[in-house]
Amino acid sequence: MEKNCSRDKDLAVVLVVGKDRSGIVAQISDFLWKEEINIEDISQKIMQGIFVMAMLVDLASARSDLGVLAPKFDRLGEKIGLSIQIQHHQIFEAMHRV
């Protein structure tokens, strides 16, 4: 059954920071895929051996809500030696309102 392509998006920002090594993007992408989270945009950089990645993700079809996902990201980060944080996109919008 096809998912409704006109559905509203539920955007969040995922930040990943840690010592650079191969396989980071693959591990994070695999986790997102298993949780049915779509990557809308991604930016990554390596700064003096430190891996930094920011992703805009869509949680509209996710298997879990943000309250359940945040601890899962924490556990994944501990397992693979990275800091992984997720925040709802509305937090960023609220910070920039006057």
MARVOTOR-759868 format. One record per atom (N, C-alpha, C): residue in one letter; atom name; x, y, z. Coordinates in nm, 4 decimals. Layout:
MARVOTOR-759868
residu: A	atome: CA	c1: X	c2: Y	c3: Z;
...
end
This chain:
MARVOTOR-759868
residu: M	atome: N	c1: 0.0835	c2: -0.1176	c3: 0.0000;
residu: M	atome: CA	c1: 0.0000	c2: 0.0000	c3: 0.0000;
residu: M	atome: C	c1: 0.0884	c2: 0.1246	c3: 0.0000;
residu: E	atome: N	c1: 0.0583	c2: 0.2180	c3: -0.0879;
residu: E	atome: CA	c1: 0.1379	c2: 0.3402	c3: -0.0969;
residu: E	atome: C	c1: 0.1035	c2: 0.4364	c3: 0.0132;
residu: K	atome: N	c1: 0.2070	c2: 0.5061	c3: 0.0640;
residu: K	atome: CA	c1: 0.1848	c2: 0.6088	c3: 0.1641;
residu: K	atome: C	c1: 0.1362	c2: 0.7346	c3: 0.0950;
residu: N	atome: N	c1: 0.0599	c2: 0.8126	c3: 0.1658;
residu: N	atome: CA	c1: 0.0066	c2: 0.9368	c3: 0.1122;
residu: N	atome: C	c1: 0.1194	c2: 1.0375	c3: 0.0949;
residu: C	atome: N	c1: 0.1486	c2: 1.0770	c3: -0.0294;
residu: C	atome: CA	c1: 0.2585	c2: 1.1683	c3: -0.0584;
residu: C	atome: C	c1: 0.2267	c2: 1.3106	c3: -0.0192;
residu: S	atome: N	c1: 0.0993	c2: 1.3437	c3: 0.0018;
residu: S	atome: CA	c1: 0.0631	c2: 1.4803	c3: 0.0353;
residu: S	atome: C	c1: 0.0568	c2: 1.5027	c3: 0.1865;
residu: R	atome: N	c1: 0.0973	c2: 1.4067	c3: 0.2658;
residu: R	atome: CA	c1: 0.0913	c2: 1.4193	c3: 0.4116;
residu: R	atome: C	c1: 0.1771	c2: 1.5353	c3: 0.4607;
residu: D	atome: N	c1: 0.1402	c2: 1.5864	c3: 0.5748;
residu: D	atome: CA	c1: 0.2206	c2: 1.6920	c3: 0.6360;
residu: D	atome: C	c1: 0.3489	c2: 1.6320	c3: 0.6905;
residu: K	atome: N	c1: 0.4526	c2: 1.7109	c3: 0.6846;
residu: K	atome: CA	c1: 0.5810	c2: 1.6659	c3: 0.7377;
residu: K	atome: C	c1: 0.5904	c2: 1.7028	c3: 0.8858;
residu: D	atome: N	c1: 0.6638	c2: 1.6223	c3: 0.9595;
residu: D	atome: CA	c1: 0.6892	c2: 1.6455	c3: 1.1016;
residu: D	atome: C	c1: 0.8411	c2: 1.6501	c3: 1.1157;
residu: L	atome: N	c1: 0.8973	c2: 1.7682	c3: 1.0999;
residu: L	atome: CA	c1: 1.0423	c2: 1.7825	c3: 1.0881;
residu: L	atome: C	c1: 1.1127	c2: 1.7922	c3: 1.2234;
residu: A	atome: N	c1: 1.2326	c2: 1.7346	c3: 1.2260;
residu: A	atome: CA	c1: 1.3200	c2: 1.7416	c3: 1.3431;
residu: A	atome: C	c1: 1.4637	c2: 1.7563	c3: 1.2937;
residu: V	atome: N	c1: 1.5483	c2: 1.8028	c3: 1.3827;
residu: V	atome: CA	c1: 1.6906	c2: 1.8203	c3: 1.3523;
residu: V	atome: C	c1: 1.7696	c2: 1.7189	c3: 1.4343;
residu: V	atome: N	c1: 1.8573	c2: 1.6455	c3: 1.3668;
residu: V	atome: CA	c1: 1.9451	c2: 1.5488	c3: 1.4327;
residu: V	atome: C	c1: 2.0884	c2: 1.6003	c3: 1.4199;
residu: L	atome: N	c1: 2.1566	c2: 1.6102	c3: 1.5334;
residu: L	atome: CA	c1: 2.2965	c2: 1.6545	c3: 1.5360;
residu: L	atome: C	c1: 2.3837	c2: 1.5393	c3: 1.5831;
residu: V	atome: N	c1: 2.4919	c2: 1.5125	c3: 1.5093;
residu: V	atome: CA	c1: 2.5831	c2: 1.4028	c3: 1.5399;
residu: V	atome: C	c1: 2.7246	c2: 1.4600	c3: 1.5474;
residu: V	atome: N	c1: 2.7937	c2: 1.4331	c3: 1.6592;
residu: V	atome: CA	c1: 2.9292	c2: 1.4836	c3: 1.6776;
residu: V	atome: C	c1: 3.0144	c2: 1.3742	c3: 1.7422;
residu: G	atome: N	c1: 3.1374	c2: 1.3600	c3: 1.6943;
residu: G	atome: CA	c1: 3.2284	c2: 1.2637	c3: 1.7553;
residu: G	atome: C	c1: 3.3546	c2: 1.2477	c3: 1.6745;
residu: K	atome: N	c1: 3.4425	c2: 1.1627	c3: 1.7241;
residu: K	atome: CA	c1: 3.5682	c2: 1.1354	c3: 1.6557;
residu: K	atome: C	c1: 3.5386	c2: 1.0708	c3: 1.5205;
residu: D	atome: N	c1: 3.6007	c2: 1.1211	c3: 1.4156;
residu: D	atome: CA	c1: 3.5762	c2: 1.0705	c3: 1.2810;
residu: D	atome: C	c1: 3.6286	c2: 0.9284	c3: 1.2647;
residu: R	atome: N	c1: 3.5505	c2: 0.8497	c3: 1.1945;
residu: R	atome: CA	c1: 3.5901	c2: 0.7141	c3: 1.1558;
residu: R	atome: C	c1: 3.4988	c2: 0.6707	c3: 1.0430;
residu: S	atome: N	c1: 3.5320	c2: 0.5662	c3: 0.9754;
residu: S	atome: CA	c1: 3.4475	c2: 0.5199	c3: 0.8648;
residu: S	atome: C	c1: 3.3208	c2: 0.4548	c3: 0.9196;
residu: G	atome: N	c1: 3.2125	c2: 0.4660	c3: 0.8422;
residu: G	atome: CA	c1: 3.0886	c2: 0.3974	c3: 0.8754;
residu: G	atome: C	c1: 2.9865	c2: 0.4768	c3: 0.9552;
residu: I	atome: N	c1: 3.0197	c2: 0.5990	c3: 0.9954;
residu: I	atome: CA	c1: 2.9261	c2: 0.6759	c3: 1.0780;
residu: I	atome: C	c1: 2.7957	c2: 0.7023	c3: 1.0032;
residu: V	atome: N	c1: 2.8050	c2: 0.7551	c3: 0.8830;
residu: V	atome: CA	c1: 2.6845	c2: 0.7887	c3: 0.8067;
residu: V	atome: C	c1: 2.6024	c2: 0.6622	c3: 0.7822;
residu: A	atome: N	c1: 2.6671	c2: 0.5521	c3: 0.7521;
residu: A	atome: CA	c1: 2.5969	c2: 0.4257	c3: 0.7283;
residu: A	atome: C	c1: 2.5224	c2: 0.3795	c3: 0.8535;
residu: Q	atome: N	c1: 2.5854	c2: 0.3894	c3: 0.9691;
residu: Q	atome: CA	c1: 2.5208	c2: 0.3460	c3: 1.0933;
residu: Q	atome: C	c1: 2.4000	c2: 0.4328	c3: 1.1277;
residu: I	atome: N	c1: 2.4153	c2: 0.5636	c3: 1.1128;
residu: I	atome: CA	c1: 2.3057	c2: 0.6551	c3: 1.1429;
residu: I	atome: C	c1: 2.1928	c2: 0.6342	c3: 1.0411;
residu: S	atome: N	c1: 2.2271	c2: 0.6231	c3: 0.9139;
residu: S	atome: CA	c1: 2.1264	c2: 0.6023	c3: 0.8093;
residu: S	atome: C	c1: 2.0510	c2: 0.4720	c3: 0.8303;
residu: D	atome: N	c1: 2.1210	c2: 0.3669	c3: 0.8695;
residu: D	atome: CA	c1: 2.0575	c2: 0.2374	c3: 0.8945;
residu: D	atome: C	c1: 1.9573	c2: 0.2494	c3: 1.0093;
residu: F	atome: N	c1: 1.9955	c2: 0.3182	c3: 1.1152;
residu: F	atome: CA	c1: 1.9059	c2: 0.3405	c3: 1.2287;
residu: F	atome: C	c1: 1.7804	c2: 0.4159	c3: 1.1836;
residu: L	atome: N	c1: 1.8001	c2: 0.5245	c3: 1.1084;
residu: L	atome: CA	c1: 1.6871	c2: 0.6031	c3: 1.0605;
residu: L	atome: C	c1: 1.5954	c2: 0.5188	c3: 0.9721;
residu: W	atome: N	c1: 1.6534	c2: 0.4401	c3: 0.8837;
residu: W	atome: CA	c1: 1.5751	c2: 0.3544	c3: 0.7953;
residu: W	atome: C	c1: 1.4892	c2: 0.2562	c3: 0.8767;
residu: K	atome: N	c1: 1.5489	c2: 0.1930	c3: 0.9766;
residu: K	atome: CA	c1: 1.4759	c2: 0.0971	c3: 1.0601;
residu: K	atome: C	c1: 1.3635	c2: 0.1638	c3: 1.1382;
residu: E	atome: N	c1: 1.3807	c2: 0.2896	c3: 1.1723;
residu: E	atome: CA	c1: 1.2783	c2: 0.3648	c3: 1.2453;
residu: E	atome: C	c1: 1.1782	c2: 0.4324	c3: 1.1512;
residu: E	atome: N	c1: 1.1955	c2: 0.4112	c3: 1.0204;
residu: E	atome: CA	c1: 1.1096	c2: 0.4701	c3: 0.9173;
residu: E	atome: C	c1: 1.1093	c2: 0.6232	c3: 0.9228;
residu: I	atome: N	c1: 1.2291	c2: 0.6781	c3: 0.9405;
residu: I	atome: CA	c1: 1.2505	c2: 0.8230	c3: 0.9431;
residu: I	atome: C	c1: 1.3193	c2: 0.8614	c3: 0.8134;
residu: N	atome: N	c1: 1.2623	c2: 0.9587	c3: 0.7437;
residu: N	atome: CA	c1: 1.3175	c2: 1.0017	c3: 0.6159;
residu: N	atome: C	c1: 1.4141	c2: 1.1185	c3: 0.6347;
residu: I	atome: N	c1: 1.5286	c2: 1.1131	c3: 0.5696;
residu: I	atome: CA	c1: 1.6243	c2: 1.2240	c3: 0.5705;
residu: I	atome: C	c1: 1.5822	c2: 1.3224	c3: 0.4622;
residu: E	atome: N	c1: 1.5527	c2: 1.4447	c3: 0.5031;
residu: E	atome: CA	c1: 1.5124	c2: 1.5507	c3: 0.4108;
residu: E	atome: C	c1: 1.6341	c2: 1.6288	c3: 0.3600;
residu: D	atome: N	c1: 1.7312	c2: 1.6503	c3: 0.4478;
residu: D	atome: CA	c1: 1.8516	c2: 1.7263	c3: 0.4127;
residu: D	atome: C	c1: 1.9627	c2: 1.6822	c3: 0.5066;
residu: I	atome: N	c1: 2.0856	c2: 1.6912	c3: 0.4587;
residu: I	atome: CA	c1: 2.1993	c2: 1.6461	c3: 0.5395;
residu: I	atome: C	c1: 2.3213	c2: 1.7309	c3: 0.5071;
residu: S	atome: N	c1: 2.3970	c2: 1.7616	c3: 0.6110;
residu: S	atome: CA	c1: 2.5225	c2: 1.8339	c3: 0.5948;
residu: S	atome: C	c1: 2.6237	c2: 1.7721	c3: 0.6906;
residu: Q	atome: N	c1: 2.7432	c2: 1.7489	c3: 0.6409;
residu: Q	atome: CA	c1: 2.8468	c2: 1.6919	c3: 0.7278;
residu: Q	atome: C	c1: 2.9807	c2: 1.7558	c3: 0.6983;
residu: K	atome: N	c1: 3.0645	c2: 1.7540	c3: 0.7992;
residu: K	atome: CA	c1: 3.1974	c2: 1.8116	c3: 0.7864;
residu: K	atome: C	c1: 3.2896	c2: 1.7415	c3: 0.8857;
residu: I	atome: N	c1: 3.4152	c2: 1.7341	c3: 0.8498;
residu: I	atome: CA	c1: 3.5160	c2: 1.6828	c3: 0.9412;
residu: I	atome: C	c1: 3.6080	c2: 1.7991	c3: 0.9747;
residu: M	atome: N	c1: 3.6142	c2: 1.8328	c3: 1.1025;
residu: M	atome: CA	c1: 3.6955	c2: 1.9465	c3: 1.1479;
residu: M	atome: C	c1: 3.8024	c2: 1.8940	c3: 1.2430;
residu: Q	atome: N	c1: 3.9256	c2: 1.8917	c3: 1.1955;
residu: Q	atome: CA	c1: 4.0405	c2: 1.8449	c3: 1.2729;
residu: Q	atome: C	c1: 4.0136	c2: 1.7107	c3: 1.3406;
residu: G	atome: N	c1: 3.9595	c2: 1.6176	c3: 1.2623;
residu: G	atome: CA	c1: 3.9356	c2: 1.4825	c3: 1.3117;
residu: G	atome: C	c1: 3.8026	c2: 1.4634	c3: 1.3842;
residu: I	atome: N	c1: 3.7245	c2: 1.5694	c3: 1.3951;
residu: I	atome: CA	c1: 3.5936	c2: 1.5603	c3: 1.4596;
residu: I	atome: C	c1: 3.4853	c2: 1.5595	c3: 1.3510;
residu: F	atome: N	c1: 3.4016	c2: 1.4584	c3: 1.3546;
residu: F	atome: CA	c1: 3.2912	c2: 1.4446	c3: 1.2605;
residu: F	atome: C	c1: 3.1715	c2: 1.5232	c3: 1.3129;
residu: V	atome: N	c1: 3.1148	c2: 1.6083	c3: 1.2271;
residu: V	atome: CA	c1: 2.9970	c2: 1.6874	c3: 1.2629;
residu: V	atome: C	c1: 2.8941	c2: 1.6705	c3: 1.1510;
residu: M	atome: N	c1: 2.7725	c2: 1.6289	c3: 1.1883;
residu: M	atome: CA	c1: 2.6677	c2: 1.6112	c3: 1.0893;
residu: M	atome: C	c1: 2.5370	c2: 1.6674	c3: 1.1438;
residu: A	atome: N	c1: 2.4677	c2: 1.7404	c3: 1.0585;
residu: A	atome: CA	c1: 2.3339	c2: 1.7901	c3: 1.0914;
residu: A	atome: C	c1: 2.2389	c2: 1.7380	c3: 0.9848;
residu: M	atome: N	c1: 2.1256	c2: 1.6858	c3: 1.0291;
residu: M	atome: CA	c1: 2.0257	c2: 1.6330	c3: 0.9374;
residu: M	atome: C	c1: 1.8893	c2: 1.6910	c3: 0.9712;
residu: L	atome: N	c1: 1.8147	c2: 1.7217	c3: 0.8683;
residu: L	atome: CA	c1: 1.6748	c2: 1.7553	c3: 0.8828;
residu: L	atome: C	c1: 1.5991	c2: 1.6287	c3: 0.8450;
residu: V	atome: N	c1: 1.5194	c2: 1.5769	c3: 0.9377;
residu: V	atome: CA	c1: 1.4505	c2: 1.4510	c3: 0.9143;
residu: V	atome: C	c1: 1.2999	c2: 1.4697	c3: 0.9288;
residu: D	atome: N	c1: 1.2259	c2: 1.3814	c3: 0.8635;
residu: D	atome: CA	c1: 1.0800	c2: 1.3828	c3: 0.8693;
residu: D	atome: C	c1: 1.0341	c2: 1.2653	c3: 0.9552;
residu: L	atome: N	c1: 0.9641	c2: 1.2974	c3: 1.0648;
residu: L	atome: CA	c1: 0.9164	c2: 1.1958	c3: 1.1574;
residu: L	atome: C	c1: 0.7725	c2: 1.1523	c3: 1.1301;
residu: A	atome: N	c1: 0.7108	c2: 1.2043	c3: 1.0242;
residu: A	atome: CA	c1: 0.5685	c2: 1.1798	c3: 0.9988;
residu: A	atome: C	c1: 0.5350	c2: 1.0309	c3: 0.9895;
residu: S	atome: N	c1: 0.6239	c2: 0.9494	c3: 0.9372;
residu: S	atome: CA	c1: 0.5988	c2: 0.8054	c3: 0.9241;
residu: S	atome: C	c1: 0.6807	c2: 0.7228	c3: 1.0222;
residu: A	atome: N	c1: 0.7440	c2: 0.7889	c3: 1.1184;
residu: A	atome: CA	c1: 0.8332	c2: 0.7196	c3: 1.2121;
residu: A	atome: C	c1: 0.7572	c2: 0.6167	c3: 1.2955;
residu: R	atome: N	c1: 0.8272	c2: 0.5138	c3: 1.3335;
residu: R	atome: CA	c1: 0.7696	c2: 0.4072	c3: 1.4154;
residu: R	atome: C	c1: 0.7394	c2: 0.4551	c3: 1.5574;
residu: S	atome: N	c1: 0.8092	c2: 0.5578	c3: 1.6038;
residu: S	atome: CA	c1: 0.7941	c2: 0.6076	c3: 1.7407;
residu: S	atome: C	c1: 0.7876	c2: 0.7595	c3: 1.7384;
residu: D	atome: N	c1: 0.7328	c2: 0.8183	c3: 1.8450;
residu: D	atome: CA	c1: 0.7315	c2: 0.9636	c3: 1.8537;
residu: D	atome: C	c1: 0.8640	c2: 1.0133	c3: 1.9111;
residu: L	atome: N	c1: 0.8801	c2: 1.1438	c3: 1.9142;
residu: L	atome: CA	c1: 1.0074	c2: 1.2046	c3: 1.9553;
residu: L	atome: C	c1: 1.0469	c2: 1.1652	c3: 2.0972;
residu: G	atome: N	c1: 0.9480	c2: 1.1516	c3: 2.1860;
residu: G	atome: CA	c1: 0.9769	c2: 1.1130	c3: 2.3245;
residu: G	atome: C	c1: 1.0395	c2: 0.9753	c3: 2.3365;
residu: V	atome: N	c1: 1.0047	c2: 0.8872	c3: 2.2465;
residu: V	atome: CA	c1: 1.0624	c2: 0.7524	c3: 2.2446;
residu: V	atome: C	c1: 1.1933	c2: 0.7517	c3: 2.1658;
residu: L	atome: N	c1: 1.1982	c2: 0.8314	c3: 2.0601;
residu: L	atome: CA	c1: 1.3173	c2: 0.8335	c3: 1.9747;
residu: L	atome: C	c1: 1.4395	c2: 0.8927	c3: 2.0443;
residu: A	atome: N	c1: 1.4212	c2: 0.9981	c3: 2.1227;
residu: A	atome: CA	c1: 1.5367	c2: 1.0650	c3: 2.1861;
residu: A	atome: C	c1: 1.6218	c2: 0.9674	c3: 2.2676;
residu: P	atome: N	c1: 1.5625	c2: 0.8851	c3: 2.3560;
residu: P	atome: CA	c1: 1.6455	c2: 0.7878	c3: 2.4282;
residu: P	atome: C	c1: 1.7084	c2: 0.6823	c3: 2.3363;
residu: K	atome: N	c1: 1.6389	c2: 0.6475	c3: 2.2267;
residu: K	atome: CA	c1: 1.6976	c2: 0.5527	c3: 2.1313;
residu: K	atome: C	c1: 1.8228	c2: 0.6130	c3: 2.0671;
residu: F	atome: N	c1: 1.8168	c2: 0.7425	c3: 2.0323;
residu: F	atome: CA	c1: 1.9346	c2: 0.8099	c3: 1.9780;
residu: F	atome: C	c1: 2.0463	c2: 0.8138	c3: 2.0816;
residu: D	atome: N	c1: 2.0122	c2: 0.8389	c3: 2.2076;
residu: D	atome: CA	c1: 2.1128	c2: 0.8386	c3: 2.3149;
residu: D	atome: C	c1: 2.1828	c2: 0.7033	c3: 2.3230;
residu: R	atome: N	c1: 2.1036	c2: 0.5958	c3: 2.3216;
residu: R	atome: CA	c1: 2.1618	c2: 0.4608	c3: 2.3304;
residu: R	atome: C	c1: 2.2489	c2: 0.4296	c3: 2.2088;
residu: L	atome: N	c1: 2.2024	c2: 0.4681	c3: 2.0899;
residu: L	atome: CA	c1: 2.2829	c2: 0.4468	c3: 1.9693;
residu: L	atome: C	c1: 2.4148	c2: 0.5229	c3: 1.9806;
residu: G	atome: N	c1: 2.4083	c2: 0.6483	c3: 2.0244;
residu: G	atome: CA	c1: 2.5295	c2: 0.7286	c3: 2.0401;
residu: G	atome: C	c1: 2.6283	c2: 0.6637	c3: 2.1363;
residu: E	atome: N	c1: 2.5780	c2: 0.6137	c3: 2.2500;
residu: E	atome: CA	c1: 2.6652	c2: 0.5455	c3: 2.3462;
residu: E	atome: C	c1: 2.7285	c2: 0.4220	c3: 2.2837;
residu: K	atome: N	c1: 2.6491	c2: 0.3484	c3: 2.2088;
residu: K	atome: CA	c1: 2.6961	c2: 0.2239	c3: 2.1468;
residu: K	atome: C	c1: 2.8062	c2: 0.2497	c3: 2.0444;
residu: I	atome: N	c1: 2.7939	c2: 0.3578	c3: 1.9660;
residu: I	atome: CA	c1: 2.8915	c2: 0.3811	c3: 1.8587;
residu: I	atome: C	c1: 2.9881	c2: 0.4960	c3: 1.8902;
residu: G	atome: N	c1: 2.9823	c2: 0.5484	c3: 2.0122;
residu: G	atome: CA	c1: 3.0805	c2: 0.6471	c3: 2.0563;
residu: G	atome: C	c1: 3.0631	c2: 0.7870	c3: 1.9997;
residu: L	atome: N	c1: 2.9372	c2: 0.8287	c3: 1.9824;
residu: L	atome: CA	c1: 2.9088	c2: 0.9615	c3: 1.9287;
residu: L	atome: C	c1: 2.8030	c2: 1.0301	c3: 2.0142;
residu: S	atome: N	c1: 2.7987	c2: 1.1607	c3: 2.0064;
residu: S	atome: CA	c1: 2.6894	c2: 1.2368	c3: 2.0646;
residu: S	atome: C	c1: 2.5840	c2: 1.2529	c3: 1.9556;
residu: I	atome: N	c1: 2.4611	c2: 1.2067	c3: 1.9840;
residu: I	atome: CA	c1: 2.3517	c2: 1.2186	c3: 1.8873;
residu: I	atome: C	c1: 2.2341	c2: 1.2820	c3: 1.9599;
residu: Q	atome: N	c1: 2.1895	c2: 1.3949	c3: 1.9080;
residu: Q	atome: CA	c1: 2.0768	c2: 1.4658	c3: 1.9684;
residu: Q	atome: C	c1: 1.9700	c2: 1.4896	c3: 1.8635;
residu: I	atome: N	c1: 1.8452	c2: 1.4874	c3: 1.9072;
residu: I	atome: CA	c1: 1.7339	c2: 1.5174	c3: 1.8184;
residu: I	atome: C	c1: 1.6446	c2: 1.6212	c3: 1.8849;
residu: Q	atome: N	c1: 1.6035	c2: 1.7197	c3: 1.8068;
residu: Q	atome: CA	c1: 1.5128	c2: 1.8236	c3: 1.8552;
residu: Q	atome: C	c1: 1.4081	c2: 1.8490	c3: 1.7484;
residu: H	atome: N	c1: 1.2874	c2: 1.8752	c3: 1.7938;
residu: H	atome: CA	c1: 1.1807	c2: 1.9053	c3: 1.6998;
residu: H	atome: C	c1: 1.2101	c2: 2.0374	c3: 1.6304;
residu: H	atome: N	c1: 1.1775	c2: 2.0460	c3: 1.5035;
residu: H	atome: CA	c1: 1.2022	c2: 2.1655	c3: 1.4224;
residu: H	atome: C	c1: 1.1329	c2: 2.2881	c3: 1.4805;
residu: Q	atome: N	c1: 1.0192	c2: 2.2704	c3: 1.5463;
residu: Q	atome: CA	c1: 0.9453	c2: 2.3829	c3: 1.6044;
residu: Q	atome: C	c1: 1.0264	c2: 2.4562	c3: 1.7102;
residu: I	atome: N	c1: 1.1171	c2: 2.3878	c3: 1.7777;
residu: I	atome: CA	c1: 1.2039	c2: 2.4533	c3: 1.8770;
residu: I	atome: C	c1: 1.2883	c2: 2.5605	c3: 1.8087;
residu: F	atome: N	c1: 1.3427	c2: 2.5276	c3: 1.6911;
residu: F	atome: CA	c1: 1.4246	c2: 2.6243	c3: 1.6189;
residu: F	atome: C	c1: 1.3404	c2: 2.7402	c3: 1.5690;
residu: E	atome: N	c1: 1.2194	c2: 2.7108	c3: 1.5227;
residu: E	atome: CA	c1: 1.1304	c2: 2.8183	c3: 1.4772;
residu: E	atome: C	c1: 1.0934	c2: 2.9107	c3: 1.5920;
residu: A	atome: N	c1: 1.0645	c2: 2.8554	c3: 1.7094;
residu: A	atome: CA	c1: 1.0274	c2: 2.9360	c3: 1.8250;
residu: A	atome: C	c1: 1.1427	c2: 3.0247	c3: 1.8728;
residu: M	atome: N	c1: 1.2643	c2: 2.9757	c3: 1.8608;
residu: M	atome: CA	c1: 1.3814	c2: 3.0524	c3: 1.9044;
residu: M	atome: C	c1: 1.4006	c2: 3.1778	c3: 1.8198;
residu: H	atome: N	c1: 1.3498	c2: 3.1781	c3: 1.6957;
residu: H	atome: CA	c1: 1.3724	c2: 3.2893	c3: 1.6060;
residu: H	atome: C	c1: 1.2522	c2: 3.3820	c3: 1.5920;
residu: R	atome: N	c1: 1.1484	c2: 3.3576	c3: 1.6710;
residu: R	atome: CA	c1: 1.0321	c2: 3.4474	c3: 1.6701;
residu: R	atome: C	c1: 1.0593	c2: 3.5658	c3: 1.7610;
residu: V	atome: N	c1: 1.0117	c2: 3.6809	c3: 1.7204;
residu: V	atome: CA	c1: 1.0298	c2: 3.8016	c3: 1.8012;
residu: V	atome: C	c1: 0.9009	c2: 3.8358	c3: 1.8723;
end
